[in-house]
């Protein structure tokens, strides 16, 4: 019997694909995609099994320098409100931008 350690990389990928495509019976990722383009998962829900996935979501952020005294004020105000300084700064900037919008339209 062939052991996994004896398999070539391509053979391992094919073996993994066979395990992954138990519903579609597809031999390639492209064929698997075509299958799911034409089928609805709800029709196969009983054949699924739980899976675990780790997702690392990063929001798009920009960093701006803030004077030390201003930073201390922001931290104090955030602490009093029970929110993070990051959240407080974003809220304040959103409020300021909303106030500026009518003025910029008057031009």
N, CA, C and O atoms as CSV, one atom per row, in Angstrom:
chain,resi,resn,atom,element,x,y,z
A,1,UNK,N,N,0.839,-1.189,0.000
A,1,UNK,CA,C,0.000,0.000,0.000
A,1,UNK,C,C,0.881,1.249,0.000
A,1,UNK,O,O,1.913,1.268,0.671
A,2,UNK,N,N,0.497,2.282,-0.734
A,2,UNK,CA,C,1.251,3.516,-0.856
A,2,UNK,C,C,1.055,4.379,0.372
A,2,UNK,O,O,-0.077,4.672,0.758
A,3,UNK,N,N,2.151,4.786,0.986
A,3,UNK,CA,C,2.091,5.660,2.158
A,3,UNK,C,C,2.069,7.109,1.703
A,3,UNK,O,O,2.531,7.431,0.608
A,4,UNK,N,N,1.529,7.985,2.551
A,4,UNK,CA,C,1.489,9.409,2.209
A,4,UNK,C,C,2.889,9.964,2.018
A,4,UNK,O,O,3.096,10.826,1.163
A,5,UNK,N,N,3.864,9.484,2.803
A,5,UNK,CA,C,5.236,9.976,2.680
A,5,UNK,C,C,5.860,9.604,1.342
A,5,UNK,O,O,6.817,10.246,0.909
A,6,UNK,N,N,5.331,8.571,0.678
A,6,UNK,CA,C,5.846,8.146,-0.618
A,6,UNK,C,C,5.229,8.925,-1.783
A,6,UNK,O,O,5.710,8.844,-2.914
A,7,UNK,N,N,4.179,9.669,-1.507
A,7,UNK,CA,C,3.471,10.394,-2.568
A,7,UNK,C,C,4.232,11.640,-2.975
A,7,UNK,O,O,4.906,12.267,-2.157
A,8,UNK,N,N,4.119,11.995,-4.250
A,8,UNK,CA,C,4.667,13.255,-4.739
A,8,UNK,C,C,3.729,14.385,-4.351
A,8,UNK,O,O,2.578,14.143,-3.988
A,9,UNK,N,N,4.219,15.627,-4.426
A,9,UNK,CA,C,3.379,16.775,-4.060
A,9,UNK,C,C,2.084,16.817,-4.861
A,9,UNK,O,O,1.017,17.046,-4.292
A,10,UNK,N,N,2.159,16.605,-6.148
A,10,UNK,CA,C,0.965,16.632,-6.994
A,10,UNK,C,C,-0.031,15.563,-6.594
A,10,UNK,O,O,-1.240,15.792,-6.609
A,11,UNK,N,N,0.485,14.381,-6.231
A,11,UNK,CA,C,-0.395,13.304,-5.790
A,11,UNK,C,C,-1.082,13.668,-4.485
A,11,UNK,O,O,-2.260,13.365,-4.297
A,12,UNK,N,N,-0.349,14.320,-3.573
A,12,UNK,CA,C,-0.937,14.743,-2.295
A,12,UNK,C,C,-2.059,15.740,-2.537
A,12,UNK,O,O,-3.113,15.672,-1.903
A,13,UNK,N,N,-1.820,16.680,-3.472
A,13,UNK,CA,C,-2.863,17.667,-3.777
A,13,UNK,C,C,-4.114,16.984,-4.310
A,13,UNK,O,O,-5.232,17.325,-3.924
A,14,UNK,N,N,-3.918,16.017,-5.198
A,14,UNK,CA,C,-5.068,15.294,-5.763
A,14,UNK,C,C,-5.804,14.529,-4.669
A,14,UNK,O,O,-7.034,14.514,-4.641
A,15,UNK,N,N,-5.055,13.893,-3.766
A,15,UNK,CA,C,-5.682,13.155,-2.675
A,15,UNK,C,C,-6.451,14.113,-1.782
A,15,UNK,O,O,-7.564,13.804,-1.357
A,16,UNK,N,N,-5.867,15.279,-1.492
A,16,UNK,CA,C,-6.556,16.281,-0.679
A,16,UNK,C,C,-7.809,16.781,-1.380
A,16,UNK,O,O,-8.842,16.977,-0.739
A,17,UNK,N,N,-7.729,16.990,-2.687
A,17,UNK,CA,C,-8.879,17.475,-3.440
A,17,UNK,C,C,-10.001,16.451,-3.396
A,17,UNK,O,O,-11.169,16.813,-3.254
A,18,UNK,N,N,-9.656,15.177,-3.518
A,18,UNK,CA,C,-10.687,14.143,-3.444
A,18,UNK,C,C,-11.400,14.201,-2.096
A,18,UNK,O,O,-12.618,14.032,-2.033
A,19,UNK,N,N,-10.660,14.437,-1.026
A,19,UNK,CA,C,-11.281,14.548,0.291
A,19,UNK,C,C,-12.153,15.791,0.372
A,19,UNK,O,O,-13.233,15.752,0.961
A,20,UNK,N,N,-11.699,16.890,-0.212
A,20,UNK,CA,C,-12.414,18.155,-0.124
A,20,UNK,C,C,-13.658,18.186,-1.001
A,20,UNK,O,O,-14.607,18.908,-0.695
A,21,UNK,N,N,-13.670,17.427,-2.073
A,21,UNK,CA,C,-14.776,17.525,-3.026
A,21,UNK,C,C,-15.726,16.343,-2.925
A,21,UNK,O,O,-16.188,15.828,-3.943
A,22,UNK,N,N,-16.018,15.914,-1.714
A,22,UNK,CA,C,-16.866,14.734,-1.535
A,22,UNK,C,C,-18.267,14.935,-2.094
A,22,UNK,O,O,-18.904,13.961,-2.496
A,23,UNK,N,N,-18.751,16.125,-2.132
A,23,UNK,CA,C,-20.100,16.375,-2.649
A,23,UNK,C,C,-20.088,16.505,-4.167
A,23,UNK,O,O,-20.888,15.869,-4.853
A,24,UNK,N,N,-19.185,17.326,-4.692
A,24,UNK,CA,C,-19.184,17.578,-6.137
A,24,UNK,C,C,-18.530,16.456,-6.935
A,24,UNK,O,O,-18.786,16.309,-8.130
A,25,UNK,N,N,-17.695,15.673,-6.280
A,25,UNK,CA,C,-16.931,14.606,-6.952
A,25,UNK,C,C,-16.024,15.179,-8.042
A,25,UNK,O,O,-15.640,14.467,-8.971
A,26,UNK,N,N,-15.685,16.454,-7.928
A,26,UNK,CA,C,-14.846,17.130,-8.916
A,26,UNK,C,C,-13.398,16.679,-8.780
A,26,UNK,O,O,-12.927,16.392,-7.680
A,27,UNK,N,N,-12.702,16.620,-9.905
A,27,UNK,CA,C,-11.300,16.232,-9.918
A,27,UNK,C,C,-10.350,17.410,-9.882
A,27,UNK,O,O,-9.154,17.233,-9.650
A,28,UNK,N,N,-10.865,18.616,-10.109
A,28,UNK,CA,C,-10.030,19.823,-10.076
A,28,UNK,C,C,-10.800,20.936,-9.356
A,28,UNK,O,O,-12.018,20.862,-9.194
A,29,UNK,N,N,-10.077,21.948,-8.937
A,29,UNK,CA,C,-10.737,23.085,-8.301
A,29,UNK,C,C,-11.656,23.805,-9.288
A,29,UNK,O,O,-12.713,24.307,-8.904
A,30,UNK,N,N,-11.252,23.853,-10.556
A,30,UNK,CA,C,-12.094,24.493,-11.570
A,30,UNK,C,C,-13.417,23.736,-11.717
A,30,UNK,O,O,-14.482,24.346,-11.804
A,31,UNK,N,N,-13.338,22.404,-11.745
A,31,UNK,CA,C,-14.556,21.604,-11.859
A,31,UNK,C,C,-15.423,21.759,-10.609
A,31,UNK,O,O,-16.650,21.781,-10.696
A,32,UNK,N,N,-14.781,21.865,-9.455
A,32,UNK,CA,C,-15.524,22.079,-8.217
A,32,UNK,C,C,-16.265,23.417,-8.277
A,32,UNK,O,O,-17.424,23.512,-7.874
A,33,UNK,N,N,-15.587,24.440,-8.781
A,33,UNK,CA,C,-16.219,25.752,-8.924
A,33,UNK,C,C,-17.404,25.708,-9.872
A,33,UNK,O,O,-18.448,26.301,-9.601
A,34,UNK,N,N,-17.240,25.002,-10.988
A,34,UNK,CA,C,-18.339,24.872,-11.952
A,34,UNK,C,C,-19.533,24.168,-11.326
A,34,UNK,O,O,-20.680,24.548,-11.561
A,35,UNK,N,N,-19.259,23.133,-10.525
A,35,UNK,CA,C,-20.342,22.414,-9.854
A,35,UNK,C,C,-21.139,23.366,-8.973
A,35,UNK,O,O,-22.368,23.394,-9.031
A,36,UNK,N,N,-20.429,24.148,-8.151
A,36,UNK,CA,C,-21.135,25.037,-7.212
A,36,UNK,C,C,-21.743,26.243,-7.901
A,36,UNK,O,O,-22.635,26.883,-7.343
A,37,UNK,N,N,-21.281,26.568,-9.103
A,37,UNK,CA,C,-21.949,27.616,-9.882
A,37,UNK,C,C,-23.341,27.167,-10.315
A,37,UNK,O,O,-24.234,27.989,-10.524
A,38,UNK,N,N,-23.511,25.867,-10.446
A,38,UNK,CA,C,-24.776,25.313,-10.955
A,38,UNK,C,C,-25.649,24.665,-9.881
A,38,UNK,O,O,-26.779,24.267,-10.165
A,39,UNK,N,N,-25.141,24.552,-8.651
A,39,UNK,CA,C,-25.883,23.882,-7.576
A,39,UNK,C,C,-26.004,24.795,-6.359
A,39,UNK,O,O,-25.231,25.739,-6.194
A,40,UNK,N,N,-26.969,24.503,-5.528
A,40,UNK,CA,C,-27.217,25.274,-4.313
A,40,UNK,C,C,-26.832,24.430,-3.102
A,40,UNK,O,O,-27.250,23.278,-2.986
A,41,UNK,N,N,-26.040,24.999,-2.206
A,41,UNK,CA,C,-25.589,24.273,-1.025
A,41,UNK,C,C,-26.757,23.763,-0.184
A,41,UNK,O,O,-26.655,22.710,0.446
A,42,UNK,N,N,-27.854,24.495,-0.171
A,42,UNK,CA,C,-28.996,24.064,0.646
A,42,UNK,C,C,-29.521,22.696,0.198
A,42,UNK,O,O,-30.142,21.987,0.990
A,43,UNK,N,N,-29.281,22.320,-1.053
A,43,UNK,CA,C,-29.697,21.006,-1.534
A,43,UNK,C,C,-28.802,19.882,-0.994
A,43,UNK,O,O,-29.175,18.710,-1.051
A,44,UNK,N,N,-27.630,20.237,-0.473
A,44,UNK,CA,C,-26.645,19.261,-0.009
A,44,UNK,C,C,-26.308,19.440,1.467
A,44,UNK,O,O,-25.345,18.851,1.958
A,45,UNK,N,N,-27.091,20.244,2.174
A,45,UNK,CA,C,-26.747,20.600,3.559
A,45,UNK,C,C,-26.560,19.360,4.433
A,45,UNK,O,O,-25.682,19.345,5.295
A,46,UNK,N,N,-27.352,18.347,4.230
A,46,UNK,CA,C,-27.252,17.125,5.026
A,46,UNK,C,C,-25.949,16.368,4.821
A,46,UNK,O,O,-25.594,15.522,5.642
A,47,UNK,N,N,-25.238,16.653,3.754
A,47,UNK,CA,C,-23.969,15.977,3.465
A,47,UNK,C,C,-22.765,16.773,3.958
A,47,UNK,O,O,-21.625,16.342,3.784
A,48,UNK,N,N,-23.006,17.916,4.563
A,48,UNK,CA,C,-21.895,18.741,5.033
A,48,UNK,C,C,-21.483,18.321,6.438
A,48,UNK,O,O,-22.209,17.602,7.125
A,49,UNK,N,N,-20.319,18.777,6.848
A,49,UNK,CA,C,-19.849,18.530,8.211
A,49,UNK,C,C,-19.233,19.826,8.738
A,49,UNK,O,O,-18.781,20.667,7.960
A,50,UNK,N,N,-19.220,19.982,10.063
A,50,UNK,CA,C,-18.662,21.212,10.636
A,50,UNK,C,C,-17.192,21.385,10.241
A,50,UNK,O,O,-16.461,20.409,10.073
A,51,UNK,N,N,-16.786,22.623,10.101
A,51,UNK,CA,C,-15.392,22.933,9.768
A,51,UNK,C,C,-14.938,24.121,10.603
A,51,UNK,O,O,-15.743,24.973,10.979
A,52,UNK,N,N,-13.667,24.168,10.882
A,52,UNK,CA,C,-13.090,25.282,11.635
A,52,UNK,C,C,-12.203,26.072,10.685
A,52,UNK,O,O,-11.436,25.502,9.909
A,53,UNK,N,N,-12.318,27.386,10.757
A,53,UNK,CA,C,-11.486,28.250,9.916
A,53,UNK,C,C,-11.000,29.425,10.746
A,53,UNK,O,O,-11.781,30.052,11.462
A,54,UNK,N,N,-9.726,29.719,10.652
A,54,UNK,CA,C,-9.164,30.894,11.309
A,54,UNK,C,C,-9.128,32.022,10.300
A,54,UNK,O,O,-8.606,31.867,9.196
A,55,UNK,N,N,-9.688,33.163,10.687
A,55,UNK,CA,C,-9.750,34.316,9.796
A,55,UNK,C,C,-9.092,35.490,10.490
A,55,UNK,O,O,-9.397,35.789,11.644
A,56,UNK,N,N,-8.207,36.144,9.798
A,56,UNK,CA,C,-7.526,37.308,10.341
A,56,UNK,C,C,-7.964,38.520,9.536
A,56,UNK,O,O,-7.409,38.807,8.475
A,57,UNK,N,N,-8.963,39.229,10.047
A,57,UNK,CA,C,-9.482,40.402,9.360
A,57,UNK,C,C,-8.755,41.647,9.845
A,57,UNK,O,O,-8.632,41.880,11.048
A,58,UNK,N,N,-8.292,42.414,8.931
A,58,UNK,CA,C,-7.632,43.662,9.273
A,58,UNK,C,C,-8.406,44.789,8.605
A,58,UNK,O,O,-8.679,44.750,7.405
A,59,UNK,N,N,-8.751,45.785,9.398
A,59,UNK,CA,C,-9.428,46.926,8.803
A,59,UNK,C,C,-8.379,47.851,8.206
A,59,UNK,O,O,-7.212,47.845,8.599
A,60,UNK,N,N,-8.824,48.627,7.266
A,60,UNK,CA,C,-7.920,49.591,6.648
A,60,UNK,C,C,-7.825,50.792,7.562
A,60,UNK,O,O,-8.836,51.432,7.853
A,61,UNK,N,N,-6.637,51.106,8.016
A,61,UNK,CA,C,-6.446,52.200,8.956
A,61,UNK,C,C,-5.352,53.123,8.459
A,61,UNK,O,O,-4.442,52.707,7.741
A,62,UNK,N,N,-5.454,54.374,8.851
A,62,UNK,CA,C,-4.398,55.357,8.626
A,62,UNK,C,C,-4.006,55.907,9.986
A,62,UNK,O,O,-4.861,56.143,10.839
A,63,UNK,N,N,-2.745,56.105,10.178
A,63,UNK,CA,C,-2.252,56.626,11.445
A,63,UNK,C,C,-1.820,58.075,11.277
A,63,UNK,O,O,-1.210,58.444,10.273
A,64,UNK,N,N,-2.150,58.902,12.288
A,64,UNK,CA,C,-1.801,60.317,12.264
A,64,UNK,C,C,-1.135,60.685,13.577
A,64,UNK,O,O,-1.539,60.220,14.643
A,65,UNK,N,N,-0.118,61.518,13.494
A,65,UNK,CA,C,0.578,61.952,14.700
A,65,UNK,C,C,-0.313,62.919,15.483
A,65,UNK,O,O,-0.973,63.782,14.904
A,66,UNK,N,N,-0.318,62.759,16.812
A,66,UNK,CA,C,-1.108,63.615,17.692
A,66,UNK,C,C,-0.168,64.124,18.783
A,66,UNK,O,O,0.605,63.353,19.352
A,67,UNK,N,N,-0.238,65.409,19.069
A,67,UNK,CA,C,0.600,65.976,20.118
A,67,UNK,C,C,0.338,65.267,21.439
A,67,UNK,O,O,-0.779,64.821,21.701
A,68,UNK,N,N,1.374,65.165,22.274
A,68,UNK,CA,C,1.288,64.422,23.520
A,68,UNK,C,C,0.165,64.926,24.422
A,68,UNK,O,O,-0.598,64.121,24.956
A,69,UNK,N,N,0.051,66.226,24.601
A,69,UNK,CA,C,-0.992,66.785,25.462
A,69,UNK,C,C,-2.384,66.465,24.940
A,69,UNK,O,O,-3.281,66.139,25.717
A,70,UNK,N,N,-2.565,66.555,23.645
A,70,UNK,CA,C,-3.843,66.234,23.026
A,70,UNK,C,C,-4.151,64.739,23.190
A,70,UNK,O,O,-5.293,64.355,23.441
A,71,UNK,N,N,-3.133,63.920,23.045
A,71,UNK,CA,C,-3.298,62.479,23.215
A,71,UNK,C,C,-3.754,62.143,24.635
A,71,UNK,O,O,-4.618,61.287,24.826
A,72,UNK,N,N,-3.182,62.808,25.614
A,72,UNK,CA,C,-3.580,62.577,27.013
A,72,UNK,C,C,-5.033,62.990,27.236
A,72,UNK,O,O,-5.774,62.311,27.947
A,73,UNK,N,N,-5.434,64.100,26.629
A,73,UNK,CA,C,-6.830,64.546,26.739
A,73,UNK,C,C,-7.770,63.527,26.100
A,73,UNK,O,O,-8.817,63.206,26.662
A,74,UNK,N,N,-7.403,63.027,24.948
A,74,UNK,CA,C,-8.217,62.024,24.259
A,74,UNK,C,C,-8.359,60.782,25.126
A,74,UNK,O,O,-9.457,60.242,25.260
A,75,UNK,N,N,-7.268,60.328,25.712
A,75,UNK,CA,C,-7.323,59.134,26.569
A,75,UNK,C,C,-8.231,59.353,27.774
A,75,UNK,O,O,-9.017,58.478,28.138
A,76,UNK,N,N,-8.117,60.521,28.385
A,76,UNK,CA,C,-8.936,60.830,29.555
A,76,UNK,C,C,-10.419,60.868,29.181
A,76,UNK,O,O,-11.254,60.284,29.871
A,77,UNK,N,N,-10.739,61.558,28.088
A,77,UNK,CA,C,-12.132,61.663,27.637
A,77,UNK,C,C,-12.691,60.285,27.255
A,77,UNK,O,O,-13.852,59.987,27.536
A,78,UNK,N,N,-11.880,59.462,26.626
A,78,UNK,CA,C,-12.321,58.113,26.234
A,78,UNK,C,C,-12.585,57.271,27.478
A,78,UNK,O,O,-13.581,56.552,27.548
A,79,UNK,N,N,-11.699,57.363,28.449
A,79,UNK,CA,C,-11.867,56.592,29.680
A,79,UNK,C,C,-13.160,56.988,30.391
A,79,UNK,O,O,-13.878,56.123,30.891
A,80,UNK,N,N,-13.463,58.290,30.439
A,80,UNK,CA,C,-14.690,58.777,31.067
A,80,UNK,C,C,-15.935,58.247,30.357
A,80,UNK,O,O,-16.970,58.032,30.988
A,81,UNK,N,N,-15.833,58.039,29.046
A,81,UNK,CA,C,-16.970,57.554,28.267
A,81,UNK,C,C,-17.023,56.016,28.189
A,81,UNK,O,O,-17.995,55.444,27.697
A,82,UNK,N,N,-15.960,55.361,28.684
A,82,UNK,CA,C,-15.918,53.899,28.652
A,82,UNK,C,C,-15.669,53.320,27.277
A,82,UNK,O,O,-16.105,52.208,26.976
A,83,UNK,N,N,-14.962,54.076,26.434
A,83,UNK,CA,C,-14.631,53.594,25.089
A,83,UNK,C,C,-13.133,53.751,24.867
A,83,UNK,O,O,-12.443,54.396,25.656
A,84,UNK,N,N,-12.648,53.169,23.808
A,84,UNK,CA,C,-11.216,53.268,23.507
A,84,UNK,C,C,-10.908,54.636,22.899
A,84,UNK,O,O,-11.777,55.248,22.278
A,85,UNK,N,N,-9.672,55.119,23.075
A,85,UNK,CA,C,-9.274,56.372,22.420
A,85,UNK,C,C,-9.451,56.303,20.905
A,85,UNK,O,O,-9.825,57.289,20.270
A,86,UNK,N,N,-9.183,55.143,20.338
A,86,UNK,CA,C,-9.323,54.929,18.896
A,86,UNK,C,C,-10.771,55.200,18.465
A,86,UNK,O,O,-11.013,55.907,17.486
A,87,UNK,N,N,-11.719,54.634,19.202
A,87,UNK,CA,C,-13.139,54.820,18.890
A,87,UNK,C,C,-13.545,56.270,19.068
A,87,UNK,O,O,-14.263,56.818,18.231
A,88,UNK,N,N,-13.098,56.901,20.145
A,88,UNK,CA,C,-13.446,58.297,20.405
A,88,UNK,C,C,-12.947,59.216,19.290
A,88,UNK,O,O,-13.683,60.085,18.822
A,89,UNK,N,N,-11.718,59.027,18.875
A,89,UNK,CA,C,-11.163,59.863,17.803
A,89,UNK,C,C,-11.971,59.674,16.520
A,89,UNK,O,O,-12.281,60.649,15.836
A,90,UNK,N,N,-12.308,58.446,16.194
A,90,UNK,CA,C,-13.100,58.194,14.985
A,90,UNK,C,C,-14.477,58.843,15.074
A,90,UNK,O,O,-14.953,59.423,14.098
A,91,UNK,N,N,-15.126,58.750,16.247
A,91,UNK,CA,C,-16.437,59.388,16.427
A,91,UNK,C,C,-16.334,60.900,16.270
A,91,UNK,O,O,-17.134,61.513,15.562
A,92,UNK,N,N,-15.349,61.498,16.930
A,92,UNK,CA,C,-15.181,62.953,16.845
A,92,UNK,C,C,-14.909,63.403,15.416
A,92,UNK,O,O,-15.468,64.402,14.964
A,93,UNK,N,N,-14.067,62.685,14.712
A,93,UNK,CA,C,-13.763,63.061,13.328
A,93,UNK,C,C,-14.989,62.915,12.429
A,93,UNK,O,O,-15.217,63.742,11.546
A,94,UNK,N,N,-15.776,61.866,12.654
A,94,UNK,CA,C,-17.003,61.704,11.871
A,94,UNK,C,C,-17.969,62.852,12.131
A,94,UNK,O,O,-18.590,63.368,11.201
A,95,UNK,N,N,-18.099,63.257,13.404
A,95,UNK,CA,C,-18.977,64.382,13.748
A,95,UNK,C,C,-18.491,65.669,13.072
A,95,UNK,O,O,-19.289,66.426,12.520
A,96,UNK,N,N,-17.208,65.902,13.121
A,96,UNK,CA,C,-16.629,67.113,12.519
A,96,UNK,C,C,-16.861,67.129,11.012
A,96,UNK,O,O,-17.223,68.165,10.454
A,97,UNK,N,N,-16.661,66.020,10.361
A,97,UNK,CA,C,-16.855,65.939,8.910
A,97,UNK,C,C,-18.320,66.188,8.556
A,97,UNK,O,O,-18.611,66.864,7.569
A,98,UNK,N,N,-19.248,65.646,9.358
A,98,UNK,CA,C,-20.674,65.881,9.118
A,98,UNK,C,C,-21.009,67.366,9.228
A,98,UNK,O,O,-21.814,67.876,8.448
A,99,UNK,N,N,-20.403,68.063,10.184
A,99,UNK,CA,C,-20.649,69.494,10.347
A,99,UNK,C,C,-20.065,70.296,9.191
A,99,UNK,O,O,-20.610,71.335,8.818
A,100,UNK,N,N,-18.962,69.821,8.622
A,100,UNK,CA,C,-18.314,70.526,7.527
A,100,UNK,C,C,-19.042,70.354,6.192
A,100,UNK,O,O,-18.946,71.229,5.331
A,101,UNK,N,N,-19.750,69.272,6.002
A,101,UNK,CA,C,-20.388,68.977,4.711
A,101,UNK,C,C,-21.319,70.075,4.231
A,101,UNK,O,O,-21.191,70.483,3.077
A,102,UNK,N,N,-22.256,70.588,5.039
A,102,UNK,CA,C,-23.125,71.666,4.533
A,102,UNK,C,C,-22.337,72.906,4.129
A,102,UNK,O,O,-22.697,73.563,3.151
A,103,UNK,N,N,-21.279,73.243,4.848
A,103,UNK,CA,C,-20.460,74.421,4.535
A,103,UNK,C,C,-19.744,74.237,3.207
A,103,UNK,O,O,-19.657,75.185,2.427
A,104,UNK,N,N,-19.241,73.068,2.934
A,104,UNK,CA,C,-18.482,72.855,1.683
A,104,UNK,C,C,-19.392,72.880,0.469
A,104,UNK,O,O,-18.917,73.146,-0.635
A,105,UNK,N,N,-20.687,72.612,0.631
A,105,UNK,CA,C,-21.629,72.633,-0.490
A,105,UNK,C,C,-22.008,74.058,-0.882
A,105,UNK,O,O,-22.360,74.329,-2.030
A,106,UNK,N,N,-21.927,74.987,0.119
A,106,UNK,CA,C,-22.287,76.384,-0.171
A,106,UNK,C,C,-21.260,77.042,-1.084
A,106,UNK,O,O,-21.573,77.964,-1.837
A,107,UNK,N,N,-20.031,76.549,-1.001
A,107,UNK,CA,C,-18.929,76.944,-1.831
A,107,UNK,C,C,-18.651,78.318,-2.021
A,107,UNK,O,O,-17.707,78.665,-2.731
